[in-house]
Amino acid sequence: MGGSYAGLFAARVLSDHADEAVVVEPDVMADDGLGRRAPQRHRLHALLSMGHIQLERWFPEITDELVKGGALLGEGHDVQFYLDGRLKVPVAEARMLGATRPS
């Protein structure tokens, strides 16, 4: 699998069932940690509630580490979703973790 978030998460799941999980990334990573083939590397990445819950299961306390590194955590009424330009009803349990890669 590749070194995308999906590939890394898949490797994490496989690590519970195999002796080894190999990540093969065709992109050459620069010293700044950025791959050159990822056009979205400068965009905001958002992890919604269920993804955030699963991430915490796989990597306990990662949220604190990510927030210390600059990620933003929105909870409850701070998280707003729009559909066709209209604000959806807020959900008290909603969580969203937002981050971007370094420039």
N, C-alpha and C positions, 0 to 999 in steps of 0.2 A: 504494500500500500504506500501511498505517497505521504509526504510530510505536512499535508494540510491539517486543519483542526480535525476534520472527519477521520483522516488516516491515523492521526495520533490517538484519537479516542478509540478507534477500532483496535489499535495496538494495545491500548490499556485493557480493553475487554478481553482480548485474546491472551493477555498475560496471565489471566486467571485459569486458563485452560491449556496452555502450552508452555513448554520449557523456554521457548524463544519466539519473539515476534520481531520481524525485520521490517524496518521502514526504509523504503528506497525512494529518494527524492531526486528527480532529474534536474532540478534547478540548482545552480551553484549559489550558495548563500554567501553574501558579502560579510565583511567584518561587522557591519552594523546589524546583522541578523535578518536583513531583508532579502527575500528572493526577488529576482528581476522579472520573473514571468507572472507575478501576481499583480494584475492591474489594480486590484482592490486594496493593495497594501496600505494606502494612505487614507482609506475610508474608515468610518466608524463601524465597529463590529458590535452587534448587540446579541446578548444571550438572554432569551426569555425565561420565564419562571420554571418550566419543566426541565429545560436544558440546564439551568442553574442548579436545580435540585440534584440532578444526576451528576453534574460536575462535582458537587460537594460530596456525593457518595463515593466517587472514585478518588477524589483528592481532598480529604478532610482539611478544613481551614484554609483552602485556597482563596476564598473570597477575601479574607483579611490581607493575604499576601498581594493579591491583585489590586485591591484598593490602595494599599501602601505604595504600589508601583504606579498609581495614577488612574486606575479604572474607576468608573463612577457606578455606584449602586443606587438604584432607585427602588423605592418600596411603596406599596399602597397607592395613595392618591398622587404621589409624585410621578407615577408611571401613567402616561396618557397615550391612548391609541385612537387613531382616527380611521374612519372608513368612509370613503367618498366625501372627504372634507368635513365630516361630522364627528365630533368627539363621542367615543363610545362610553358607556357607563363605567366608571372606575371600579376596580375590584380590589378590595382591601388586602387580599393575599398576594397581589401581583408583585413580582420582582423583576428587575431587568438589570443586567450587568453590561456596561458599555465600555469599550476600550478601542484604541487604535494602535497600530504598530508605530515605532519611532520613525520620524521623518529623516 
